[in-house]
Amino acid sequence: MVRSSSMRTARKGRAAGKSTATRALTPRQKEILRLVADGLTNREIADHLQISVRTVEVHRFNLMRRLRVRNVAQLLRQALIMRLLPRTFAPR
């Protein structure tokens, strides 16, 4: 069976997507991720960063979309796998 070059390119693109996702996180998203990992609620994060709760929700939504996860447990697991959080992570 002969594979087209577009199939190989598509497959490479998907595999490279995870490393691209790491680089694509904004400093604010990384900050939100750290605060989520610390166990803060959206309201607590908003108060801490002096932004609206809705802005926090949007950042979390975008984070989860970029890392291709559906819930906070998967978000934290993926963050550890991608080394966005230290292996010795312990909430404050």
N, C-alpha and C positions, 0 to 999 in steps of 0.2 A: 504494500500500500504506500502510495506517495503522499506525503504531507505538504500542503502548500506553505509557502513562506509566511503568509498572513496568519496561519494557525500557530506557527512557531512564535511569531512576533506577539500575538495575543497572549500566549502562554507566558512568555517572558515578561510582558507588561503586568500581568496579574502577580507573578512571583516578585517582581520588583516593587509592587504596590505597597507592601508592608514597610520597606525601608523608606519609600517616598512619603508614606504617612507620618513616619517619625519626624522627618525633616519638615513636613508641612504643618506641624503643630506650631501655633503661635506661642510667644512667651506667655500670653494671658491664659491660653488653653492649658499650658503646662502648669501654671499657677493654680488654675481651677482644679486640675487633676490632683495636684498635691493636697489641696484642701479637701477634696472629696475623699482621698485616701486617709486623711486625718480624721474623717468621720463627721465633718461639718455638713449641716443641712444647707439647702439652697439659700434660705433666709440668713443663716449665719455667714455663709460665704459672701452674700450681698452686703451685709453689714460690715464685714471685715475689709472688703475691697471698695466699699462706698459706691456700689453700683446697684441697679435694680435687680429684684429677684428674677424678673423676666430675662434680663441680660445674662444672668447666671444660667438659667434654663437653656437659653440659646447656645451658650458656650458648651454646656454639657451635651446637648443634642449634636452639635457639630463634632465634638470630640468622639462621641460614640459612633457617629457616621464615619468619620475618618479612620477610626480603628476597627470598624466593621464589627461592632458588638451590640448587644441588645439590652444589657442590664449592667448594673454597677459591679456585680461580681465579675462578669466577663471583662469589664473595663479595667478593673484593677489587675486581673490576671494578665490581660494583654499588655498593660503598662509594665508589669514586672518582666514579662517575656521580652519586651522590646527595650528593656532597661531604661524606661522613663522614670522609674522609681528604684531606689537602691534595694539590693537583695536583702539587706538587713533592715528593711523598712519596719518601723514601729510607730504607730500613731502617737501623737503628743498627748 
